Amino acid sequence: MPPLSHPRRSALSEQVIAALRNQITSGEWPVGSRIPTEPELVAQLGVARNTVREAVRALAHNGLLNIRQGSGTYVVATSELAGVMHRRFAEADPRHIAELRSTLESGAAELAALRRTERDLKQLDALLGRREQAWASGDAEAFVTADASLHMAVVAASHNDVMTAMYADLGEVLRDWLRDDVGEKLTPRSYVDHAPLVDAIRAGDAAAAAREAAGYPFSCRLRASASGG
C-alpha cells in the first residue's frame, strides 16, 4: 500500500479505513488471514500508530476484522454486510444453514449449467483439482477453503450478480458450517465427489446440476443424524 497524504485527522482516518477495506475486498487479505501488525501498517501507510489503531478498531466494529489478543488481527468478512451476516447467523441451527446453502446452490448450479462460459469451466476444473489436492494433503482447513472456493465459483457461473453477491456475503457463515461438519481431521465421510456437479454444468444439464448441488450439504454429519446414524 502506498503512503497516504496527511489532511485533517478525521479525513486521514477515513483514508486509512478505506485503504484497509480495499485490501480485504480486493482479496489481498483473504478471509481467515492475519493482517500485517500495527507497526507494519504504520510503516506502509506513513501515518501515526493511533490512526492505524482507530481504523482497525472501526473495521472490527463493522465485522470485517477480529482482534485476537496475543495472536493478531484476522479478516473474518469481506464486507460490512458479510460481517453482519456472520454475527447474525453465528448461532443459527446448523440444519437451517445447510438448508439455506442447499437452496442457493441448487438454483445457482441450475443457472450455471445454462449460462456457463468456457472461462467458467476452466475455473471450475482448476478449483476442482485444487480441492482434490487439498483432500490428498489431509489438511482440513485447506480442504474447507478449496471446497468453499469451488462452490463460490459455481454460484459465480450462474452470472446472477445478486445471487453471487448474497452468497459471497454469506461465505464465512457457510465456511464455519463446513468447518464444523468436516471436523479437525479429514475422514472418508467428509468426502463427496464434486466432479459430477462440474460435469453436469459442462454438459448443460440443468436438472442434474441442481440435483447434485442440492444433495451436498447433507452428505456428512447432518445426513447421518437425519438417518439415525
C-alpha positions in Angstrom: 0.0 0.0 0.0 1.4 3.5 -0.8 1.8 6.1 2.0 -1.2 8.3 2.5 -1.5 12.1 2.4 -2.0 13.9 5.6 -5.2 16.0 5.6 -7.2 16.8 8.8 -7.3 13.9 11.2 -10.9 12.7 10.6 -10.3 12.6 6.8 -7.0 10.8 7.3 -8.7 8.2 9.5 -11.3 7.7 6.8 -8.4 7.2 4.2 -6.8 4.5 6.4 -10.1 2.7 6.8 -10.7 2.8 3.1 -7.2 1.6 2.4 -7.5 -1.4 4.8 -11.0 -2.2 3.5 -9.6 -2.3 -0.1 -7.0 -4.8 1.0 -9.9 -7.0 2.2 -12.4 -6.6 -0.6 -9.7 -7.0 -3.3 -8.6 -10.3 -1.9 -5.1 -9.2 -0.9 -6.1 -10.1 2.6 -8.4 -13.1 2.2 -10.9 -14.3 4.9 -9.1 -16.2 7.6 -5.7 -14.4 7.0 -3.9 -12.4 9.6 -3.3 -8.8 8.6 0.1 -7.0 9.0 1.0 -5.9 12.5 0.3 -2.4 13.7 4.0 -1.3 13.3 4.0 -2.8 9.7 0.8 -0.9 8.8 2.2 2.3 10.3 5.3 1.9 8.1 3.3 1.0 5.0 0.8 3.9 5.3 3.1 6.5 6.8 0.6 7.5 9.5 0.6 7.6 13.2 0.0 4.4 15.3 -3.2 5.8 16.8 -4.7 6.4 13.4 -4.0 2.8 12.3 -5.4 1.5 15.6 -8.5 3.6 15.2 -9.1 2.3 11.7 -8.5 -1.3 12.7 -11.0 -0.9 15.6 -13.6 0.6 13.2 -13.3 -2.3 10.8 -13.5 -4.7 13.7 -16.7 -3.0 14.9 -18.1 -3.3 11.4 -17.4 -7.0 11.4 -14.6 -7.2 8.8 -11.8 -7.9 11.3 -11.4 -9.8 14.5 -8.8 -8.6 17.0 -7.4 -11.6 19.0 -5.3 -10.6 21.9 -1.9 -12.2 21.8 -2.5 -13.6 18.3 -3.1 -10.7 15.9 -6.0 -9.3 13.8 -7.7 -11.5 11.3 -10.1 -11.0 8.4 -13.5 -12.5 9.1 -15.6 -11.0 6.3 -15.3 -9.2 3.0 -17.9 -6.5 3.6 -19.9 -4.9 6.3 -22.9 -6.9 5.2 -20.9 -10.1 5.4 -19.9 -9.2 8.9 -23.5 -8.6 9.9 -24.4 -11.9 8.3 -21.7 -13.7 10.3 -22.8 -12.2 13.6 -26.5 -12.7 12.9 -26.2 -16.4 12.0 -23.2 -17.5 14.1 -25.5 -19.3 16.5 -28.1 -20.5 13.9 -29.3 -24.1 13.7 -26.7 -25.9 11.5 -29.5 -27.7 9.7 -31.0 -24.3 8.8 -27.7 -23.2 7.4 -27.4 -26.4 5.4 -30.9 -25.9 4.0 -30.1 -22.3 3.0 -26.9 -23.4 1.3 -28.8 -26.2 -0.5 -31.4 -23.8 -1.8 -29.0 -21.2 -3.0 -26.5 -23.6 -4.6 -29.1 -25.7 -6.3 -30.6 -22.7 -8.0 -27.2 -21.3 -8.9 -26.0 -24.6 -10.3 -29.1 -24.9 -12.5 -28.4 -21.4 -13.9 -24.7 -22.2 -14.2 -25.5 -25.2 -16.5 -27.4 -22.9 -18.8 -25.1 -19.8 -18.7 -21.5 -21.0 -18.1 -18.7 -19.9 -20.3 -15.6 -21.6 -21.3 -13.7 -19.4 -18.9 -16.1 -20.5 -16.1 -15.4 -24.2 -17.0 -11.7 -23.7 -16.9 -12.1 -22.1 -13.4 -14.2 -24.9 -12.2 -11.8 -27.5 -13.4 -8.9 -25.7 -11.7 -10.7 -25.4 -8.4 -11.9 -29.0 -8.6 -8.3 -30.1 -9.0 -7.3 -27.8 -6.1 -10.0 -29.4 -3.9 -8.7 -32.9 -4.8 -5.1 -31.8 -3.9 -6.3 -30.3 -0.6 -8.1 -33.6 0.3 -5.0 -35.6 -0.6 -2.9 -33.4 1.7 -5.0 -34.2 4.7 -5.2 -30.6 5.7 -8.8 -30.0 6.9 -8.6 -26.2 6.7 -7.1 -26.3 3.2 -9.9 -28.6 2.2 -12.6 -26.3 3.6 -11.0 -23.3 1.7 -10.8 -25.2 -1.5 -14.3 -26.6 -1.2 -15.7 -23.2 -0.5 -13.9 -21.7 -3.4 -15.3 -24.3 -5.8 -18.9 -23.7 -4.6 -18.4 -19.9 -4.9 -17.2 -20.4 -8.5 -20.3 -22.5 -9.2 -22.5 -19.7 -8.0 -20.5 -17.1 -9.9 -21.0 -19.2 -13.1 -24.7 -18.5 -12.7 -24.0 -15.0 -13.9 -26.6 -13.7 -11.5 -24.9 -10.8 -9.8 -27.4 -10.6 -6.9 -27.2 -14.3 -6.1 -23.4 -14.2 -6.3 -23.2 -11.2 -4.0 -25.6 -12.7 -1.5 -23.6 -16.0 -1.5 -20.4 -14.1 -1.0 -21.8 -12.2 1.9 -22.8 -15.5 3.5 -19.4 -17.0 2.7 -17.9 -17.1 6.2 -21.2 -18.4 7.7 -21.1 -21.2 5.2 -17.4 -21.9 5.8 -18.0 -22.0 9.6 -20.7 -24.6 9.0 -18.4 -26.6 6.7 -15.6 -26.4 9.2 -17.8 -27.8 11.9 -19.2 -30.5 9.6 -15.8 -31.7 8.4 -14.1 -31.6 11.8 -10.4 -31.1 12.6 -9.4 -34.3 10.7 -10.4 -35.4 7.3 -12.2 -38.8 7.3 -13.9 -40.7 4.4 -17.3 -39.5 5.5 -16.1 -35.9 4.8 -15.5 -36.5 1.1 -18.1 -36.1 -1.6 -17.0 -36.2 -5.2 -17.8 -32.9 -6.9 -16.8 -34.0 -10.4 -20.4 -34.9 -11.3 -21.5 -31.4 -10.5 -18.9 -29.9 -12.7 -19.7 -32.4 -15.4 -23.4 -31.6 -15.3 -22.6 -27.9 -15.7 -20.3 -28.6 -18.6 -22.9 -30.7 -20.3 -25.6 -28.0 -19.8 -27.7 -30.4 -17.8 -29.5 -28.0 -15.5 -31.6 -30.7 -13.7 -28.6 -32.8 -12.9 -26.6 -29.8 -11.8 -29.3 -28.7 -9.5 -29.8 -32.2 -8.1 -26.0 -32.6 -7.4 -25.7 -29.2 -5.7 -28.8 -29.8 -3.6 -27.5 -33.0 -2.1 -24.1 -31.9 -1.0 -24.9 -30.1 2.3 -26.4 -33.2 3.8 -23.6 -35.5 2.8 -21.8 -35.7 6.1 -22.9 -35.3 9.7 -26.4 -33.9 9.1 -27.4 -36.7 6.8 -26.1 -39.3 9.3 -28.0 -37.7 12.1 -31.2 -37.5 10.0 -30.9 -41.2 9.3 -30.3 -42.0 13.0 -26.6 -42.8 12.3 
